[in-house]
Amino acid sequence: MSLSIEEVDKIAALAAIAIEEDARPAYARQLGRVLELFARMEAVDTEGVEPLAHPLEMTQRLRPDEVTEHDQHEKFQKLAPKVEAGLYLVPQVIE
């Protein structure tokens, strides 16, 4: 699948990246190859294939769900510059 330079520009704008003028044809070829791979993968018949999370039939060893540290909430609250109702107050970063 071949992409035009205009399509590469549109993808770059959606991804919020800048692509230099002379690199656009290479990006068009590379993105086209990726889309061709997706098309080939989509064409594979997966009827009757069960999805799996891992190729090996293994169970994950889990540790016991136990508290291993004591509560230090008060200690850390005393160190914080600003605290209100048990919450840390930070400067606003989003308007």
Backbone as XML, in Angstrom:
<?xml version="1.0"?>
<chain id="A" units="angstrom">
  <residue number="1" name="MET">
    <atom name="N" x="0.851" y="-1.172" z="0.000"/>
    <atom name="CA" x="0.000" y="0.000" z="0.000"/>
    <atom name="C" x="0.890" y="1.226" z="0.000"/>
  </residue>
  <residue number="2" name="SER">
    <atom name="N" x="0.705" y="2.073" z="-0.976"/>
    <atom name="CA" x="1.536" y="3.272" z="-1.048"/>
    <atom name="C" x="0.780" y="4.461" z="-0.475"/>
  </residue>
  <residue number="3" name="LEU">
    <atom name="N" x="1.515" y="5.298" z="0.208"/>
    <atom name="CA" x="0.938" y="6.508" z="0.790"/>
    <atom name="C" x="1.468" y="7.718" z="0.036"/>
  </residue>
  <residue number="4" name="SER">
    <atom name="N" x="0.633" y="8.704" z="-0.064"/>
    <atom name="CA" x="1.072" y="9.952" z="-0.694"/>
    <atom name="C" x="1.755" y="10.831" z="0.347"/>
  </residue>
  <residue number="5" name="ILE">
    <atom name="N" x="2.473" y="11.822" z="-0.134"/>
    <atom name="CA" x="3.142" y="12.763" z="0.753"/>
    <atom name="C" x="2.104" y="13.506" z="1.597"/>
  </residue>
  <residue number="6" name="GLU">
    <atom name="N" x="0.945" y="13.798" z="1.018"/>
    <atom name="CA" x="-0.118" y="14.487" z="1.745"/>
    <atom name="C" x="-0.627" y="13.631" z="2.901"/>
  </residue>
  <residue number="7" name="GLU">
    <atom name="N" x="-0.727" y="12.314" z="2.669"/>
    <atom name="CA" x="-1.163" y="11.414" z="3.734"/>
    <atom name="C" x="-0.113" y="11.337" z="4.847"/>
  </residue>
  <residue number="8" name="VAL">
    <atom name="N" x="1.157" y="11.350" z="4.478"/>
    <atom name="CA" x="2.229" y="11.363" z="5.473"/>
    <atom name="C" x="2.154" y="12.646" z="6.290"/>
  </residue>
  <residue number="9" name="ASP">
    <atom name="N" x="1.905" y="13.771" z="5.624"/>
    <atom name="CA" x="1.768" y="15.047" z="6.331"/>
    <atom name="C" x="0.596" y="15.005" z="7.306"/>
  </residue>
  <residue number="10" name="LYS">
    <atom name="N" x="-0.506" y="14.398" z="6.876"/>
    <atom name="CA" x="-1.688" y="14.307" z="7.738"/>
    <atom name="C" x="-1.400" y="13.419" z="8.949"/>
  </residue>
  <residue number="11" name="ILE">
    <atom name="N" x="-0.720" y="12.287" z="8.740"/>
    <atom name="CA" x="-0.357" y="11.394" z="9.843"/>
    <atom name="C" x="0.601" y="12.095" z="10.800"/>
  </residue>
  <residue number="12" name="ALA">
    <atom name="N" x="1.557" y="12.830" z="10.254"/>
    <atom name="CA" x="2.507" y="13.563" z="11.094"/>
    <atom name="C" x="1.787" y="14.620" z="11.929"/>
  </residue>
  <residue number="13" name="ALA">
    <atom name="N" x="0.808" y="15.286" z="11.340"/>
    <atom name="CA" x="0.046" y="16.289" z="12.090"/>
    <atom name="C" x="-0.759" y="15.628" z="13.208"/>
  </residue>
  <residue number="14" name="LEU">
    <atom name="N" x="-1.364" y="14.475" z="12.919"/>
    <atom name="CA" x="-2.126" y="13.765" z="13.943"/>
    <atom name="C" x="-1.221" y="13.283" z="15.075"/>
  </residue>
  <residue number="15" name="ALA">
    <atom name="N" x="0.000" y="12.893" z="14.734"/>
    <atom name="CA" x="0.953" y="12.413" z="15.730"/>
    <atom name="C" x="1.709" y="13.563" z="16.392"/>
  </residue>
  <residue number="16" name="ALA">
    <atom name="N" x="1.474" y="14.773" z="15.924"/>
    <atom name="CA" x="2.131" y="15.975" z="16.451"/>
    <atom name="C" x="3.653" y="15.857" z="16.363"/>
  </residue>
  <residue number="17" name="ILE">
    <atom name="N" x="4.142" y="15.412" z="15.189"/>
    <atom name="CA" x="5.580" y="15.338" z="14.956"/>
    <atom name="C" x="5.911" y="16.122" z="13.688"/>
  </residue>
  <residue number="18" name="ALA">
    <atom name="N" x="7.120" y="16.592" z="13.635"/>
    <atom name="CA" x="7.585" y="17.318" z="12.455"/>
    <atom name="C" x="8.460" y="16.386" z="11.635"/>
  </residue>
  <residue number="19" name="ILE">
    <atom name="N" x="8.204" y="16.354" z="10.334"/>
    <atom name="CA" x="9.004" y="15.541" z="9.422"/>
    <atom name="C" x="9.614" y="16.482" z="8.394"/>
  </residue>
  <residue number="20" name="GLU">
    <atom name="N" x="10.925" y="16.365" z="8.229"/>
    <atom name="CA" x="11.604" y="17.231" z="7.262"/>
    <atom name="C" x="11.139" y="16.908" z="5.848"/>
  </residue>
  <residue number="21" name="GLU">
    <atom name="N" x="11.178" y="17.895" z="5.008"/>
    <atom name="CA" x="10.675" y="17.787" z="3.632"/>
    <atom name="C" x="11.335" y="16.627" z="2.873"/>
  </residue>
  <residue number="22" name="ASP">
    <atom name="N" x="12.646" y="16.504" z="2.997"/>
    <atom name="CA" x="13.342" y="15.477" z="2.225"/>
    <atom name="C" x="13.161" y="14.062" z="2.801"/>
  </residue>
  <residue number="23" name="ALA">
    <atom name="N" x="12.652" y="13.939" z="4.027"/>
    <atom name="CA" x="12.444" y="12.631" z="4.647"/>
    <atom name="C" x="11.047" y="12.081" z="4.373"/>
  </residue>
  <residue number="24" name="ARG">
    <atom name="N" x="10.160" y="12.879" z="3.830"/>
    <atom name="CA" x="8.771" y="12.458" z="3.632"/>
    <atom name="C" x="8.621" y="11.259" z="2.694"/>
  </residue>
  <residue number="25" name="PRO">
    <atom name="N" x="9.326" y="11.190" z="1.584"/>
    <atom name="CA" x="9.186" y="9.994" z="0.734"/>
    <atom name="C" x="9.600" y="8.704" z="1.450"/>
  </residue>
  <residue number="26" name="ALA">
    <atom name="N" x="10.652" y="8.771" z="2.262"/>
    <atom name="CA" x="11.083" y="7.583" z="3.009"/>
    <atom name="C" x="10.020" y="7.179" z="4.021"/>
  </residue>
  <residue number="27" name="TYR">
    <atom name="N" x="9.435" y="8.154" z="4.689"/>
    <atom name="CA" x="8.354" y="7.854" z="5.627"/>
    <atom name="C" x="7.164" y="7.238" z="4.900"/>
  </residue>
  <residue number="28" name="ALA">
    <atom name="N" x="6.854" y="7.739" z="3.726"/>
    <atom name="CA" x="5.728" y="7.193" z="2.962"/>
    <atom name="C" x="5.974" y="5.719" z="2.638"/>
  </residue>
  <residue number="29" name="ARG">
    <atom name="N" x="7.199" y="5.379" z="2.212"/>
    <atom name="CA" x="7.525" y="3.985" z="1.902"/>
    <atom name="C" x="7.445" y="3.109" z="3.150"/>
  </residue>
  <residue number="30" name="GLN">
    <atom name="N" x="8.042" y="3.582" z="4.253"/>
    <atom name="CA" x="8.070" y="2.790" z="5.484"/>
    <atom name="C" x="6.668" y="2.584" z="6.056"/>
  </residue>
  <residue number="31" name="LEU">
    <atom name="N" x="5.873" y="3.644" z="6.097"/>
    <atom name="CA" x="4.500" y="3.516" z="6.597"/>
    <atom name="C" x="3.679" y="2.607" z="5.686"/>
  </residue>
  <residue number="32" name="GLY">
    <atom name="N" x="3.911" y="2.684" z="4.388"/>
    <atom name="CA" x="3.219" y="1.806" z="3.445"/>
    <atom name="C" x="3.544" y="0.344" z="3.710"/>
  </residue>
  <residue number="33" name="ARG">
    <atom name="N" x="4.822" y="0.053" z="4.013"/>
    <atom name="CA" x="5.211" y="-1.324" z="4.325"/>
    <atom name="C" x="4.559" y="-1.809" z="5.610"/>
  </residue>
  <residue number="34" name="VAL">
    <atom name="N" x="4.449" y="-0.925" z="6.603"/>
    <atom name="CA" x="3.787" y="-1.301" z="7.855"/>
    <atom name="C" x="2.316" y="-1.606" z="7.594"/>
  </residue>
  <residue number="35" name="LEU">
    <atom name="N" x="1.663" y="-0.774" z="6.800"/>
    <atom name="CA" x="0.251" y="-1.011" z="6.485"/>
    <atom name="C" x="0.060" y="-2.289" z="5.681"/>
  </residue>
  <residue number="36" name="GLU">
    <atom name="N" x="1.002" y="-2.609" z="4.797"/>
    <atom name="CA" x="0.941" y="-3.878" z="4.064"/>
    <atom name="C" x="1.058" y="-5.063" z="5.012"/>
  </residue>
  <residue number="37" name="LEU">
    <atom name="N" x="1.937" y="-4.960" z="6.001"/>
    <atom name="CA" x="2.070" y="-6.025" z="6.992"/>
    <atom name="C" x="0.760" y="-6.201" z="7.756"/>
  </residue>
  <residue number="38" name="PHE">
    <atom name="N" x="0.131" y="-5.101" z="8.147"/>
    <atom name="CA" x="-1.161" y="-5.185" z="8.838"/>
    <atom name="C" x="-2.202" y="-5.870" z="7.960"/>
  </residue>
  <residue number="39" name="ALA">
    <atom name="N" x="-2.214" y="-5.549" z="6.682"/>
    <atom name="CA" x="-3.182" y="-6.156" z="5.768"/>
    <atom name="C" x="-2.940" y="-7.664" z="5.649"/>
  </residue>
  <residue number="40" name="ARG">
    <atom name="N" x="-1.661" y="-8.075" z="5.585"/>
    <atom name="CA" x="-1.360" y="-9.507" z="5.517"/>
    <atom name="C" x="-1.772" y="-10.220" z="6.794"/>
  </residue>
  <residue number="41" name="MET">
    <atom name="N" x="-1.530" y="-9.582" z="7.936"/>
    <atom name="CA" x="-1.918" y="-10.182" z="9.210"/>
    <atom name="C" x="-3.435" y="-10.293" z="9.332"/>
  </residue>
  <residue number="42" name="GLU">
    <atom name="N" x="-4.136" y="-9.303" z="8.823"/>
    <atom name="CA" x="-5.591" y="-9.315" z="8.876"/>
    <atom name="C" x="-6.178" y="-10.396" z="7.977"/>
  </residue>
  <residue number="43" name="ALA">
    <atom name="N" x="-5.465" y="-10.767" z="6.938"/>
    <atom name="CA" x="-5.957" y="-11.756" z="5.997"/>
    <atom name="C" x="-5.812" y="-13.193" z="6.512"/>
  </residue>
  <residue number="44" name="VAL">
    <atom name="N" x="-5.057" y="-13.395" z="7.570"/>
    <atom name="CA" x="-4.846" y="-14.736" z="8.112"/>
    <atom name="C" x="-6.147" y="-15.238" z="8.739"/>
  </residue>
  <residue number="45" name="ASP">
    <atom name="N" x="-6.498" y="-16.489" z="8.427"/>
    <atom name="CA" x="-7.710" y="-17.091" z="8.980"/>
    <atom name="C" x="-7.432" y="-17.528" z="10.416"/>
  </residue>
  <residue number="46" name="THR">
    <atom name="N" x="-8.104" y="-16.890" z="11.360"/>
    <atom name="CA" x="-7.921" y="-17.214" z="12.770"/>
    <atom name="C" x="-9.159" y="-17.877" z="13.360"/>
  </residue>
  <residue number="47" name="GLU">
    <atom name="N" x="-10.024" y="-18.365" z="12.512"/>
    <atom name="CA" x="-11.237" y="-19.047" z="12.976"/>
    <atom name="C" x="-10.849" y="-20.285" z="13.785"/>
  </residue>
  <residue number="48" name="GLY">
    <atom name="N" x="-11.387" y="-20.406" z="14.973"/>
    <atom name="CA" x="-11.120" y="-21.551" z="15.825"/>
    <atom name="C" x="-9.846" y="-21.448" z="16.640"/>
  </residue>
  <residue number="49" name="VAL">
    <atom name="N" x="-9.105" y="-20.359" z="16.505"/>
    <atom name="CA" x="-7.877" y="-20.186" z="17.281"/>
    <atom name="C" x="-8.240" y="-19.457" z="18.572"/>
  </residue>
  <residue number="50" name="GLU">
    <atom name="N" x="-7.922" y="-20.077" z="19.688"/>
    <atom name="CA" x="-8.237" y="-19.462" z="20.970"/>
    <atom name="C" x="-7.194" y="-18.407" z="21.314"/>
  </residue>
  <residue number="51" name="PRO">
    <atom name="N" x="-7.635" y="-17.228" z="21.762"/>
    <atom name="CA" x="-6.671" y="-16.206" z="22.178"/>
    <atom name="C" x="-5.929" y="-16.655" z="23.433"/>
  </residue>
  <residue number="52" name="LEU">
    <atom name="N" x="-4.683" y="-16.236" z="23.554"/>
    <atom name="CA" x="-3.929" y="-16.587" z="24.747"/>
    <atom name="C" x="-3.106" y="-15.399" z="25.206"/>
  </residue>
  <residue number="53" name="ALA">
    <atom name="N" x="-2.873" y="-15.365" z="26.501"/>
    <atom name="CA" x="-2.109" y="-14.270" z="27.080"/>
    <atom name="C" x="-0.615" y="-14.546" z="27.041"/>
  </residue>
  <residue number="54" name="HIS">
    <atom name="N" x="-0.259" y="-15.826" z="26.983"/>
    <atom name="CA" x="1.149" y="-16.203" z="26.989"/>
    <atom name="C" x="1.281" y="-17.522" z="26.223"/>
  </residue>
  <residue number="55" name="PRO">
    <atom name="N" x="2.336" y="-17.695" z="25.445"/>
    <atom name="CA" x="2.452" y="-18.917" z="24.659"/>
    <atom name="C" x="2.707" y="-20.173" z="25.489"/>
  </residue>
  <residue number="56" name="LEU">
    <atom name="N" x="3.150" y="-20.025" z="26.719"/>
    <atom name="CA" x="3.406" y="-21.178" z="27.569"/>
    <atom name="C" x="2.300" y="-21.313" z="28.600"/>
  </residue>
  <residue number="57" name="GLU">
    <atom name="N" x="1.893" y="-22.530" z="28.867"/>
    <atom name="CA" x="0.864" y="-22.776" z="29.876"/>
    <atom name="C" x="1.509" y="-22.735" z="31.262"/>
  </residue>
  <residue number="58" name="MET">
    <atom name="N" x="1.648" y="-21.547" z="31.802"/>
    <atom name="CA" x="2.271" y="-21.385" z="33.105"/>
    <atom name="C" x="1.367" y="-20.524" z="33.982"/>
  </residue>
  <residue number="59" name="THR">
    <atom name="N" x="1.420" y="-20.758" z="35.262"/>
    <atom name="CA" x="0.720" y="-19.883" z="36.187"/>
    <atom name="C" x="1.743" y="-18.991" z="36.856"/>
  </residue>
  <residue number="60" name="GLN">
    <atom name="N" x="1.342" y="-17.792" z="37.121"/>
    <atom name="CA" x="2.240" y="-16.819" z="37.729"/>
    <atom name="C" x="2.347" y="-17.076" z="39.226"/>
  </residue>
  <residue number="61" name="ARG">
    <atom name="N" x="3.567" y="-17.112" z="39.699"/>
    <atom name="CA" x="3.764" y="-17.251" z="41.136"/>
    <atom name="C" x="3.505" y="-15.902" z="41.777"/>
  </residue>
  <residue number="62" name="LEU">
    <atom name="N" x="2.596" y="-15.859" z="42.721"/>
    <atom name="CA" x="2.259" y="-14.620" z="43.392"/>
    <atom name="C" x="2.674" y="-14.686" z="44.848"/>
  </residue>
  <residue number="63" name="ARG">
    <atom name="N" x="3.108" y="-13.569" z="45.349"/>
    <atom name="CA" x="3.457" y="-13.517" z="46.774"/>
    <atom name="C" x="2.180" y="-13.333" z="47.583"/>
  </residue>
  <residue number="64" name="PRO">
    <atom name="N" x="2.216" y="-13.671" z="48.856"/>
    <atom name="CA" x="1.027" y="-13.472" z="49.689"/>
    <atom name="C" x="0.694" y="-11.981" z="49.796"/>
  </residue>
  <residue number="65" name="ASP">
    <atom name="N" x="-0.565" y="-11.665" z="49.831"/>
    <atom name="CA" x="-1.010" y="-10.276" z="49.933"/>
    <atom name="C" x="-1.055" y="-9.876" z="51.402"/>
  </residue>
  <residue number="66" name="GLU">
    <atom name="N" x="0.106" y="-9.487" z="51.907"/>
    <atom name="CA" x="0.234" y="-9.117" z="53.309"/>
    <atom name="C" x="0.897" y="-7.759" z="53.415"/>
  </residue>
  <residue number="67" name="VAL">
    <atom name="N" x="0.558" y="-7.023" z="54.463"/>
    <atom name="CA" x="1.210" y="-5.742" z="54.732"/>
    <atom name="C" x="2.606" y="-6.029" z="55.244"/>
  </residue>
  <residue number="68" name="THR">
    <atom name="N" x="3.609" y="-5.431" z="54.618"/>
    <atom name="CA" x="4.996" y="-5.674" z="55.026"/>
    <atom name="C" x="5.667" y="-4.425" z="55.588"/>
  </residue>
  <residue number="69" name="GLU">
    <atom name="N" x="5.016" y="-3.270" z="55.475"/>
    <atom name="CA" x="5.574" y="-2.032" z="56.002"/>
    <atom name="C" x="4.556" y="-1.376" z="56.916"/>
  </residue>
  <residue number="70" name="HIS">
    <atom name="N" x="5.044" y="-0.647" z="57.896"/>
    <atom name="CA" x="4.123" y="0.049" z="58.789"/>
    <atom name="C" x="3.712" y="1.385" z="58.171"/>
  </residue>
  <residue number="71" name="ASP">
    <atom name="N" x="2.610" y="1.925" z="58.638"/>
    <atom name="CA" x="2.037" y="3.160" z="58.096"/>
    <atom name="C" x="2.919" y="4.354" z="58.461"/>
  </residue>
  <residue number="72" name="GLN">
    <atom name="N" x="3.415" y="5.070" z="57.449"/>
    <atom name="CA" x="4.253" y="6.241" z="57.665"/>
    <atom name="C" x="3.578" y="7.508" z="57.160"/>
  </residue>
  <residue number="73" name="HIS">
    <atom name="N" x="2.267" y="7.450" z="57.014"/>
    <atom name="CA" x="1.500" y="8.561" z="56.455"/>
    <atom name="C" x="1.747" y="9.861" z="57.236"/>
  </residue>
  <residue number="74" name="GLU">
    <atom name="N" x="1.632" y="9.809" z="58.546"/>
    <atom name="CA" x="1.812" y="11.013" z="59.364"/>
    <atom name="C" x="3.217" y="11.583" z="59.214"/>
  </residue>
  <residue number="75" name="LYS">
    <atom name="N" x="4.215" y="10.725" z="59.176"/>
    <atom name="CA" x="5.605" y="11.165" z="59.032"/>
    <atom name="C" x="5.801" y="11.929" z="57.721"/>
  </residue>
  <residue number="76" name="PHE">
    <atom name="N" x="5.253" y="11.382" z="56.632"/>
    <atom name="CA" x="5.415" y="12.031" z="55.332"/>
    <atom name="C" x="4.581" y="13.301" z="55.230"/>
  </residue>
  <residue number="77" name="GLN">
    <atom name="N" x="3.423" y="13.321" z="55.876"/>
    <atom name="CA" x="2.587" y="14.524" z="55.865"/>
    <atom name="C" x="3.303" y="15.681" z="56.560"/>
  </residue>
  <residue number="78" name="LYS">
    <atom name="N" x="4.054" y="15.396" z="57.614"/>
    <atom name="CA" x="4.789" y="16.438" z="58.337"/>
    <atom name="C" x="5.895" y="17.034" z="57.470"/>
  </residue>
  <residue number="79" name="LEU">
    <atom name="N" x="6.451" y="16.240" z="56.557"/>
    <atom name="CA" x="7.540" y="16.710" z="55.694"/>
    <atom name="C" x="7.040" y="17.532" z="54.502"/>
  </residue>
  <residue number="80" name="ALA">
    <atom name="N" x="5.775" y="17.387" z="54.150"/>
    <atom name="CA" x="5.221" y="18.054" z="52.968"/>
    <atom name="C" x="5.072" y="19.549" z="53.221"/>
  </residue>
  <residue number="81" name="PRO">
    <atom name="N" x="5.315" y="20.379" z="52.187"/>
    <atom name="CA" x="5.174" y="21.826" z="52.359"/>
    <atom name="C" x="3.733" y="22.254" z="52.649"/>
  </residue>
  <residue number="82" name="LYS">
    <atom name="N" x="2.761" y="21.629" z="51.974"/>
    <atom name="CA" x="1.360" y="21.990" z="52.179"/>
    <atom name="C" x="0.510" y="20.731" z="52.198"/>
  </residue>
  <residue number="83" name="VAL">
    <atom name="N" x="-0.347" y="20.630" z="53.225"/>
    <atom name="CA" x="-1.229" y="19.482" z="53.383"/>
    <atom name="C" x="-2.581" y="20.008" z="53.845"/>
  </residue>
  <residue number="84" name="GLU">
    <atom name="N" x="-3.631" y="19.397" z="53.316"/>
    <atom name="CA" x="-4.975" y="19.764" z="53.762"/>
    <atom name="C" x="-5.846" y="18.518" z="53.741"/>
  </residue>
  <residue number="85" name="ALA">
    <atom name="N" x="-6.478" y="18.219" z="54.859"/>
    <atom name="CA" x="-7.387" y="17.077" z="54.994"/>
    <atom name="C" x="-6.701" y="15.763" z="54.579"/>
  </residue>
  <residue number="86" name="GLY">
    <atom name="N" x="-5.409" y="15.645" z="54.915"/>
    <atom name="CA" x="-4.694" y="14.411" z="54.596"/>
    <atom name="C" x="-4.216" y="14.308" z="53.160"/>
  </residue>
  <residue number="87" name="LEU">
    <atom name="N" x="-4.384" y="15.378" z="52.377"/>
    <atom name="CA" x="-3.961" y="15.376" z="50.970"/>
    <atom name="C" x="-2.795" y="16.331" z="50.790"/>
  </residue>
  <residue number="88" name="TYR">
    <atom name="N" x="-1.892" y="15.987" z="49.862"/>
    <atom name="CA" x="-0.778" y="16.857" z="49.539"/>
    <atom name="C" x="-1.254" y="17.935" z="48.561"/>
  </residue>
  <residue number="89" name="LEU">
    <atom name="N" x="-0.970" y="19.183" z="48.845"/>
    <atom name="CA" x="-1.338" y="20.286" z="47.951"/>
    <atom name="C" x="-0.125" y="20.644" z="47.103"/>
  </residue>
  <residue number="90" name="VAL">
    <atom name="N" x="-0.349" y="20.717" z="45.801"/>
    <atom name="CA" x="0.714" y="21.033" z="44.852"/>
    <atom name="C" x="0.292" y="22.209" z="44.004"/>
  </residue>
  <residue number="91" name="PRO">
    <atom name="N" x="1.239" y="22.921" z="43.403"/>
    <atom name="CA" x="0.877" y="24.043" z="42.528"/>
    <atom name="C" x="0.080" y="23.560" z="41.320"/>
  </residue>
  <residue number="92" name="GLN">
    <atom name="N" x="-0.850" y="24.389" z="40.884"/>
    <atom name="CA" x="-1.652" y="24.051" z="39.706"/>
    <atom name="C" x="-0.770" y="24.112" z="38.470"/>
  </residue>
  <residue number="93" name="VAL">
    <atom name="N" x="-0.808" y="23.064" z="37.632"/>
    <atom name="CA" x="0.024" y="23.039" z="36.431"/>
    <atom name="C" x="-0.815" y="23.070" z="35.163"/>
  </residue>
  <residue number="94" name="ILE">
    <atom name="N" x="-2.118" y="22.850" z="35.274"/>
    <atom name="CA" x="-3.002" y="22.890" z="34.115"/>
    <atom name="C" x="-4.045" y="23.961" z="34.358"/>
  </residue>
  <residue number="95" name="GLU">
    <atom name="N" x="-4.196" y="24.842" z="33.387"/>
    <atom name="CA" x="-5.175" y="25.916" z="33.543"/>
    <atom name="C" x="-6.535" y="25.495" z="33.061"/>
  </residue>
</chain>
